[in-house]
Amino acid sequence: MFAWITDPNAWLALGTLTLLEIVLGIDNIIFLSLVVAKLPKKQQNKARRLGLLAAMLMRLALLASIAWVAHLTYTLVVVFGNEISVRDLILLMGGLFLIWKSSKEIHESIENKTEATDTAINSFFAAIVQIMTMDMILSIDSVITAVGLSDHLIIMMAAVIIAVCVMMLAAKPIGDFVESHPSVKMLALCFLFLVGVTLVLESVDVHIPKGYIYFAMFFSIAVESLNLLRERKQH
């Protein structure tokens, strides 16, 4: 079981998978920050921790069900020449949800509305469910990739645990920063909208390299950081 400890290739696989999980977890953190921001202040840290912990357990369960994960890419039906699998349906539903969610949040930000009575959002339990569900949708490709990159289940699980620990440390400062800067929040919402569109396209076999999306995001963040720095110096 632990024979991989002396195998350099196993450590390389662990480092690669951990980095992959962390990078692909960026959109998870942004979504988590926006969901948690709707909760009362005293519940936000607890929601972050419980949401990420539950999401981690769900990912570990997916990895433990390797045979089932492999079946996610099997063709269910063929529509207009396109092969539709369970993975495609999950990505389609997740993409449509992200497009709806980000569009709704953008509209509220522009109209300066707050829906304090929206129990579907402000409910602590509903927030946890949203975090878990979206984490599974956004990480399903990384789980399938992990199954293909390593033969050791313990390596795949270790990579997930390390990545989630990093996300737990980063979630609060990122969430506080996004919430305290309206322009950054709008940028994050637009990024989530882009991710939603990408998931919908992926579900119909239109593949957009992830590198393009992350480059666009980091470039936008760099420009926004310069704007914030300029405003701080002016004040």
N, C-alpha and C positions, 0 to 999 in steps of 0.2 A: 504493500500500500504506500509506503514512504520511500520506495526505491528511487523515485524521481528526484529526491533531495540531492543526490550526487550526480545528477545529469544536467550539464550546462544548458542543453537545449530546453529542458523543462523550465529552468529559471528564465531563459529568454522568452519562452511562451508566456510565463507568468507576468513578466514585465510588459510584454506586448498587449496581452489581454487587459491588464490593469489600466494601461494608458488608453486603450480603446474604450473601456468602460467609463473612464473619467471624461474623455473628450465627448463621447456620445451622451454623457450625463448632463451636459451644459443646458440643453433645452429642458431637461427634467427639472433642473434647479430653477430656471426662469418660470416654468409653469407652476412649480411648487410655491415660489415667492408670491405669484399673483393670487393663487388660491388662498394661501395662508393670510395674506394681507386683508382679506375680508372678515377674518375672525377677530374677536376682541383681543387686545394686546396680551392679556394674561394667558390666553390659550395658544398663542402663535408658536412659541418654542416647543410646547408639548405636541402640537400638530405636526411640526417639522420632524421631530424625532420619531413619533409614532408612524407617520406617513412613510418616511424613508425606511424605518425598520420593517414595517409590513411589506413594503415594496421589495426590500432585500430578501425577505423570507419567500416571497412569491417567485422572485427570480431564481433563488436556490432550488425551489420546488420544480421550476421549469427545467433547470439543468439536470436535476435528479431524474426527470422523465425524458431522458435523451431520445428514446424511441418515439415518444409522442411528439417531441419537438421536430424530429426528422419528418414526421408525417405532415407537418404544417405546410410543407412546400409541395405536397402531392396535389395533382390536379383534381378538382371536384367536378367542374363543368367547363365547357368551352363556349364562350360567347363571342360571336363575330370574329372567330379565329383566335381570340385571346384565351389562354388557359387560366382559369380562376382557381386559386387554392385558398385554404383557411387563412394563411398568412395574408393574402391579398385582401380578403374580406375584413380582417382585423385592421390592416393599414387603412383601408377605405373608411371604415367607421371612425377610426381614431383621427384621420385627417379631416373629415367633415366636422367632427366635434371640435377640433382645434380651430378650424376656420370660423365656426359659429361662436365659440368662446372668445377668441381674440377680437372678432368683429364687434361683438356685444360690448366688450370692455373698452374698445376704442371709441365706440359710440357714446358710452357713458362718460369717458374722459373728456370728449369734445363737448358734450352737452353739460358737463359738470354735474352728473347725477350720481347719487349713491342709493343703493337699494337695501336699506337696513332691514326691511321686512322679508327679504328673499331668503326663506328658510333653506332652499336647496343649496345656497352658497354659504350662508352664515352658520349652518349646522356643522358642529365639530365633526360628527360622524360622516357627513356628506363630504367634507373636505378630505378626510382620510381616504374615503372610497375613490374620490377623484384622483388623488395623488397616486394611489395604488394602480388604478386602471390605466392612467396615462403613462405611468412608469413602465408598465408591461408593454403597452403599445409602442412607446418610443424605444424600448430596449429589446424588442423581439428580434430585430436584425442582429444586434450584438450578441444575443444568446445563441442564435443560429450560427453566427460566425465563430463564436467560442467553441461550439461543438465541432466545427470543422478544423480549428487551429490546434486543438490539443486532444490527446487521448486520455488524459488524466482528469477525472471528475474533480478531484480535490484541488487541482490547479485552477480550474474554471471557477470553482466556488470561492477560493481564496481571492481571486481577482475581483469578483463581485463584492466581497466583504470589504476589501481595501478601498475600492472605488466608492462604496456607500459611506464609509467612514470619512473619506475626503469630502464627499458631498455634505455630510452632516456638519463638518467644520466650516464649509464655505457657504451653506445655505443662508444662515442668519445675516452675516455681513453683506452678502449680495442682495438679499431681500430688503434689508434696511436701506441700502444704497439706492436700489431701484425705486422704493416707495418714497424716499425723500427727494428724488429728482424726477419731476413729471416728464421731462423730455426723454430721460433714460427709460422710464416706464413705457412711454409711447413706442420707443425703439424696440423694447423687449416684446411688446404686443405685436408689432409688425413682423418681428422675427418669428414669433409663434405662428402668425398667419402664413408666413413663408414655409415654415416646417409643415403646416397642415396641407398646403398645396402640394408640397413635395411628397407627402405620404399618399395623397390621392393619386398623384402621377405614378408613384411606385406601384400602387395597387393594380394599375393597368399596364404595367411593364414599360413605362417611360422612365428611364433611369437618369437621374441628375446626380453627378458626382458630389458626394458630401463635402469634399474640399472646397468647391465653389461656394456652397452655402456658408460654411464656417469662415471662409475668407471674407465674404461680404459682411458677415456679422462682426468679425473682429475689426475690419476696416471702418465700419460704421461706429463701433465703440471708440476707436481711436480718434475719429473726427469729433465725436461727442465729448470725449475727454478733453480735447483741445478747447472746445467751446466752454466747458465748465471751468477750465483753468483760466481762460481769458476773462470770464465773468467774475471769478474770484479775485483776480488781480485788479479789475476795474472797481470792485467794491472795497 
